[in-house]
Amino acid sequence: MTFLPIAERELRAAARRKGTFRLRGWTAAAAIAVSMMFILFHNLGGRGQLGGALFVTLSWYTFGLCLLAGMVLTADSLSEEKREGTLGLLFLTDLKGYDVVLGKFMGASVNAFYALLAILPILGLPLLMGGVTGGEFWRMALALVNALFVSLTLGTWCSARSREMSQSAGKMFAVLFILVLVVPMLANVQSRPQNYAWWLATSISPVLPARLADETMYLLRPANYWESLLMSNLVGWALLALASFVLPRSWQDQRVAVARTPLMHPRRLAEQKARNLSRRKRTLDINPVLWLAGRNDGSSGWFSALGLMWLGSAGYAAAILYSFVTNSDTEDVHWLIMPVLFVMKVLLATRVCRFFVEARRSGAMELLLCTPLTGKQILSGQWQALRSYLMPFCLVGVIEILNVAIQFYLNWGVHTLPVSGFIQSFRGPFGHLYYLIRTVTDVFAIVWLGMWLGLSAKKPSFAGGWTVLFGVVLPAFAVCVPNLLIDIIVILWAKDKLERHLRKTLLDQYKPLKEWSAAQA
């Protein structure tokens, strides 16, 4: 029997795809464009400083993409096989768990490794400009490969334990949040000689090798870099081993739990069911798409995402209130709560395309096309179904408007002459106003882009990952192009596509099936 037969099949299939070759070219072209724009628009006073700044920018930009690669590529690699019912057929053969896991892992991750290899030569350009040593470049390259490996193995492990793409992506996002933010805060590099065991336990984060790859930190303690690189790499191999162990035991359909006697009084339970039924009927009268999209309201995933978003918005309001009570600078508060808004945007991006993805998978979109509903009515129903997810952002907007108004009131009349003093005093309020406008455009861009990808993605299960990547991550880390400009372009493009070509987009997905049927006839 061939060693790892599924891996051989997946690699052969990937080698025949045109996207495997195109991705490397597009990745290298994007890295070259970012480097050229960075050099043109950043004047840091010397080639050495410019080379070091370019290297840091490209390295951490690539590092963020490596961490999200698993959510896009491997988070649905095994759960998709579970939903389609083909995983059980594989285990009817002599295949073991590691055969399936390693095969799907290698087939899904080959494009990511090729894209990273295409970026590495561009990452080496700062070596010619100065400010970066050869050892620093190779250490960062190893850290990037390690981060990509950990992300892909984490996505494979979450996919082995889940059946739906949303469940797998949610688990992976939670674990990444712990590994990327919580664990590095617990790891105190300076306390290594006194707490060596604690240092090893907290060096499992893939962020630490990228931080310690810097020349000054590496010369201070070289062993820290190699220990953190080894520990985080062992985490990736451990996740692959766990996925190989769990998959043969979790691919079957789970037993339906026996309904327990409700704690609520039967009369009150009947009244609650009647109220829910009445509410559902009212939504059906308003818009059928709103009624269809509200079927999953009340599920555990719905409550978890909504609860986290409300918790983030409440934390945002508390931070702004604390800055006014303590009379501290709100700029520092914004830097602290920006990750909270980033997480809220990621949750919105993963939920906004879920209705269209599930409707395409279940065939509900075909039924909607047979109704007299127009494209605008379908989109209107989806917007109304997203109101519960948009309300936390409305709270953030109200708090930010009050913040801007108070800032203008406090700074009004402080500096009237000269003009430079007047401009200096209002720099903060105008900065907050721009930040508010950018947050609003970010939300609209995520919603329109998510709905378009949910309708047009060739693999519907990848729509959530693509929305996070193109709607949240790439605009947030834009180097030279203003985020507001990117949002406006995305909104106009996606809105035009959805309102004018919604039915055409859905019908085009059935053309290959019609052509195949005609050829068979």
N, C-alpha and C positions, 0 to 999 in steps of 0.2 A: 504494500500500500504506500502511496506517495506521502512523504512527510508534509504535514500541514496542507492538505489538498484544497481547502477553502481559501487559504492565503494565496496559493498559486492561481486559483481561478479569479479571485478578486483583483490580483495584480495584473493578470492578463487583460481583464476587462477594463481596468483603469488605463492600461497602456494603449488601448484602442480608442479611448475617448479623446475627442479633440480638445475638450476643456482642460485635460491634463497638461497639454502643451501650451495652450493659450494662457493658463493661469500664471505660469512662470514669466512669460513675457509681460503680461499686464502688471504683475507685482513689481518686477524690476523697473518698468516704466514709471509706475507710481512713486517708487522710492527715488528715482532720478529726478522726477518733477518736484517732489518735496524738497530735495536737497538743493536744486537750483533756485527755487523760490526762497528758501531759507537764506542762501548766500546773497541773493539780490536785495532782500528786505531787512537784513540784520547786519548792522555795522558795529562790531564789537571792538574795533580799534587795533586788531592785529590778526594775522593768519592763525597763530597758535590758539588764541581765544576763540576764534570763529570755528576752527576745527574741533576743539573740545566741546563747544556748545552744540555743533551739528551732530557730533557722535552721541552725546547724551540724549538729544531730541530723537534721533532715529532709533537709538537703542530702546528707550522706554516706550516709544510708539510701537515698535515691533513687539516688545514684551507684552503690552496690553492685548495686541492681536493674538499672540500665542496663547494667552490665558483664555481667550474667548473661542479659540479654535475648537475645543472639545464640545462646547455648547452647540456649535453649528454643525460639526461633522460627525461626532461619535455619540452624542446624547440620544440619538434615535436609531443607532445602528442595529441594536439587538431588540429593542422594543418594537420596532417596525416588523421584524420577523415574527414576534409574538402575535401582533394584531392580525397579520395576514395568515397565520396558521401554518407557516412553513418551517418553523423551528422544530416542531415535533417530528416532521419528516426527516430532518437531519439527524435527530437522535435515534431514529429507527435503524440507522446504519451503525457502523463501528466507530463513528466519530466520538471523540471525547469532548469534554467542556472546553479544554484549552485549544482544541482544533477550531471550534467555532469562534471563540473569543479572539484568538490571535488572527484568524482569517478576516473577520469583520474589522478588527482594529487596524490591520495593515492595509486593507482595501480602502478604509475611510480616511486614513491619515497620510496616504502617499502624496496627495496633493498639497497638504499642509507642509510636509517636509520639503517638497520641491520648491514651494513658494519661499520658505525660509532660506533655502540654499541660494535662491535668486537674489535675496536681499543682502546676504552677507558680503558679496563684493562691493555693493554700494555702501555698506557700513564701513568698509575698509578705506574709502576715499579720504576721510579725515586724517588717516595716517600720512598722506602726502602733504596735508596742510599744516601738520604739526599740532602739538597739544595732546596727542594720544600716542601711547606706546604700543608696541606690538603685543606685549604680554597682556595689556588691558583689553586689546581687541579680541584675542583668543579666549580670554576668560569670559568676556561678555558673550562671545559666540557660544561657548559651552553652557552658559547660564540660559541663553535663549532656547537652545535645543532641549535643555532640561525642563524649562517651563512648558514648552510645547508638549513634551512627552508626558509630563504630569497632568496637563489639562486633558489630553486625549485619553489617557488611562482613566482619569476621573469620570469623563463622559461615558466611557465604556462600562465602568462599574455601576454608575447610576442607571444606565440603560438596561443592564442585566437585572436590576432590581425593580424595574418599572415596566408598565405596559403602555402608558401614554407618554407622548413627547413632552407635554406640559409638566407631568410629574417628574420625569427625568431631568428636565431643564431646571425645575425648581429645586430639586435636591442638589444638583451640581452648583447652582448659584449660591445656595446656602453654605456648602462646603468651601467653595472658593472664597466667599466672604470671610470665613473663619481663617483660611490659610493665608489670604493676602493681607487682611487688615488686623485681625485679632492676634494671630500667632506672632507676627513681627513686633507688635507692641509689647508682647510678653517676653520676647527675646532681648535680653540686655547683653550686647556684645562686650561691653566693658567689664561685666562681672564674670566673664568666663573662667578666669583662674580660681575664683572662689566658689563658683557654682557650675562646675563642669557638667554634671548630670542634667541640671536644668537647661543649660545651653544646648546640649544634644537633643533634649526633648522638644525644645522650641525651634530647632534648626530645620524642621521639616518643611518650612514654607519655601516655595520656589522664588520668593522675593529676595531672600537673604543672599543667595549667590550673585544676583544682579547688583545688589547694593555693595557687596564686598568685592566686586570685580574692579572697583576704582583703584587706581594705582596707589594712592596715599593710604587707603584703608587696607589694601593687600600687603603693603610693605610693613604696616604696623603689626599685623598678625596674619601671616600667610595661611596658617592651619585653619583659621575660621572659614575661609572661602572653601577649601577642599572638604572640610567636614560638613558644611551646610549643603554643598553640591551632592555629596554622597548620601546624606540622610534624605534629602528631598527626592533623589533618584530612586532610593530604596522604597519610598512611599509609592512611586509609580509602579514599580514591579509588584509590590504588595497588593495594589489595587487590581492589577491584572490577574494575580493569583486568586484573589477573592472573587472576582467576576467569573473565573473559570470554575470555581467551587460552587458558586451560587446559581449559575445559569441552568445546569441540569436539574436543579431542584425547584426552580421558580418559573419554568416556562408554561406549566399547566394552568388552566383556568382555576382560580381560587373558588373554594366552596362558598356558597351564599350563606351568610350568617342568619341564624334563626332570629326572627323578630321577637324582641323582648317586650314585656308588658310596659307601656309608657307610664312614667311617674305622674303625668298630668291627669286630672280628673277626666273621665270620658266625655262629659258635657263640654268642658273647656276645650278638650282636644277637637271635638266636632265643630265648635265655634271657630277655632283657629283654622281648621281646614276649610270651612265655609268662607272665611275672610280671604284666605289665600286663593280660593277658587274665584271669588268675586274680583280680586285684584288682577288675576290672570285674564278674566273676561274683559276687564276694562282695557288692559294692554292690547288685547286682540282687536277691540274696536278702534283703538288709536292707530295701530300699525301692526300688520301680521308679522313683520320681521322682528319687531320689538317683542311680540309674544314668543316667537320662535327662539330668539336669542336669550330670553329670560328663563329658559327651562333649567339651566344649571345654576341659577341664583339660589344660594343656600347650600351649595356643596362646600366641602372642606377647603378645596383649593380657592374657591371664590372668597370665602371668609378670611383665609390666610392672607391672600394678596391685598384685599381691601383693608384688613386690619393693619398690615404693615404700612400701607400708604397713609392711613389716618394717623398712625403712630409717628411716621416721619414728618407729616405736616404739623402735628402738635409739637414735636421737638423743634421744628423750625420756628414756630410762634414763640415757644418758651425761650429760645436762644435770643431772638430779637428783643423780647421783653426784658431778659436779663441784661442785655447790653444797655438798655435805657435806664434800668434801675441802678446799675453800677457805674453809669456814665462812662462806659468803655467804648472803644472804637468798633463800629459795626462792620468795618472792612475785615477785621480779624474774625468776627463771628461768621461772615459769609464764607471765608475760607474753610471754617470748621464744618459748616452745614452743607457745603457743596456736595460731598459724598452722599448725604441723605437724599438730596434732590436727584442725584444720579441713580440711586437705587430705586427711587420712585418712578423715574422714567423707564428703567429697565423692566419693572413690573408692569407698567402700562404697555410697553412694547410687546411683552409676551402675551398679554391678554387681549390686545386690540384685534389681532388677526385670528383669534381662536374660533369665532363664530363661522367665518367663511371657510376656514380649514375643515371644521367638523361638518359643515353643510356640504362641502364638496365630497368628503369621505362617505357620508351617509346617503348621498343622492338628493338631499333637500334642495340644493341649488337647481337641479333639473326641474323639480316641481315648481320652484319660484319662477323659472323661466316660462313655464306653461301658464302662469297666471297673468292677469292684465296689469300687474304692478310694473311701474316704470323704474328706471335706474335710480332716479332721484328719490323715489319712495323707499327703495331698498336701502340706500345710503342713509336716508333720514331715520329709518328704523334702527340702523346700526349705531348712529350717533346718539339716539335716545337711550339705547341699551348701555352705552358707555357712560351715562351720566354719573353713576355711582363711583366710577373710577376717576372722573374728572373733578368731583367735588373736593377731594383733598388738595388738588392744585388750585382750585378757587380759593380755598382758605389761605394757601401760600400767597396768592395774588393779592388778597385783601390785606394781609399783614404787610406785604411789601409796599402797597399803595400808602398805607398809614405811615410806614417808615419813611417813604419819600416825602410825604406831606410834612411830617415832623421835621425832617432834615431841612427842607426849604424854609420852614417857619423859624427854626433856630438860627439859620445862616443869613436870613434876610436882614439887611441893614448892618451886618457886622463889618463888611468891607465895601465901602462905596468908592473910594479912591485909594490907590490907583486902580486901573482896570485889571492888572495882573492879580492884585489881591482879591478883587471881586470874583475873578474866574477861579482862583485857587479855593476860595471858600465854597463855591458851588460845584467843585469837581466831584465831591462825594455824592451829593444828591443826584446829579446827572448820571453818575456811574450806577447808582441803584436803579434809576429809571430805565437805563439801557438793559440792566440785568433782568428787570421785570419784563420788558418787551421781548427779550431773548427767550425767557422761560415760556412765555405764551406761544411764541412761534415754534419753539421746540415741541411743545405738546401737540399743536396742530400738525406739524410735520410728521411726528410719530404716528398719529392717528391715520392721516391720509396715506402715508407710505405703508403702514401695516395692513390697511384694508386692501391696497393694491397688490401687495405681495401675497396676502391670503387668497386672492382671486387668481393671480397669474403665475405663482410659483409652480415650476414643473414638479417639484416634490413638496406637497403642502406641509409636510412635517418640518421642513426647513424654514418655513415662513417666519416663525417667531425668532429664530436665530439671526436670519438676515435682517429683520427689522431692528433688532438690538444692535447689530453691527453697523448698518448704514444709517439708522435713524438716531442712535444714541452715542455710540463709541466714536465713529469717525468724525462727526461734527464737533464732539467735545474735545478731541485732540487735534483739531485743525490748526496747522501751524501758521499759514499765511493768509488764508481766505477767512473773512469774518463769519462767525457762526450764524449771524442773522441773515447774511446773504445766502448761505447754503440752505437755511430753513425756507426762505422765500422761494427759491428755485424748486425745492422738493415739493412744497405745497402747491405751487402753480402747476407743476408737471403732473403730479399724482392726481390732483383734483380734476384736471382736464381729462386725463386718461379714464378716470372712474365715471365721470358724468357723461362723457360722450361715447365711450367705447366699452361700457360695462358688459352689455350683452354680447358684443362681438368678441370680447376677451374670453368669456365663458364658452361661447360656441367654437372658438378656435381650438379649444382643448380636445374637441371630439373629431377634428379633421383627420388626425392620423388613424383613428378607428374606422372612419368612413372609407378612407383610402385603402386600408387593409381589407375591409369587407368587400370593396369593389374589386380589388385584385384577386381575392379568393373566388368571387363569382365569375 
